Amino acid sequence: MEDSKPPLQLDVEKILTDKNPKIRRIIPGFVIRYLKRIVHEDEINEILRTYADLRGAAFNDAALSFMGVTYRAHGVENLPKTGRNIFVSNHPLMVHGLTDSSYPPSKETSCQGIPSPCKR
């Protein structure tokens, strides 16, 4: 039987309340709404709801596709087919496919087809 728990959702107001209820009480509502807008709470939650069943690289591919991001992987031919690797990145989405057994990805991946999962 499949796990039927609700997908993870971002809630800026709840996070602020949980972290510091005293400060949350003095923050005006327009500031909370501004924070929700600048972190793209609605868009992130739509991605989390739409692709809740995906994990690892499949989730990354679908989220990038949803956002209209295209990328080109350079140097994948230099990665060993077996063994361990160390990846350094300035953003978690840049480390693509670490949990995907089909890594490395093709030399050029362009994901379109929003909001369906990315197909290569």
Residue, then its C-alpha position, 0 to 999 in steps of 0.5 A: m500500500e502506497d504512503s498517502k501522507p500529504p506532500l511537503q509544503l512551504d509555509v513562511e508564516k508557520i515557519l516564522t511562528d514556530k521559530n519565534p512566536k514573539i517576533r512573529r506577533i509584531i511582524p505586520g501582515f504585509v511583511i509576511r505577504y512580501l516574504k511569501r512573494i519573494v520566496h515564491e511560496d505558491e510556486i514552490n508549493e505547486i512544484l512540491r504538490t505536482y511532483a510529490d511522487l518523484r525522488g532524486a534526479a527525477f524530481n530535479d528534472a521535473a522541477l527544472s522543467f516546471m521553472g523553464v530551466t534548461y542546462r548543458a552538462h559539460g565534461v560528463e565524459n570525464l566522470p568514471k562509470t564506477g566508483r566514488n566522486i566528489f561534487v562541489s556546487n554553489h547551489p543544490l540544484m546544480v548537483h544533478g543526478l547524484t541519486d540516479s543510477s543512470y548518471p551521468p546524464s546526456k551531454e545536453t539536457s533540455c527539459q520542456g513540457i511544463p508541468s509534466p515530468c521531464k523526459r530526455 
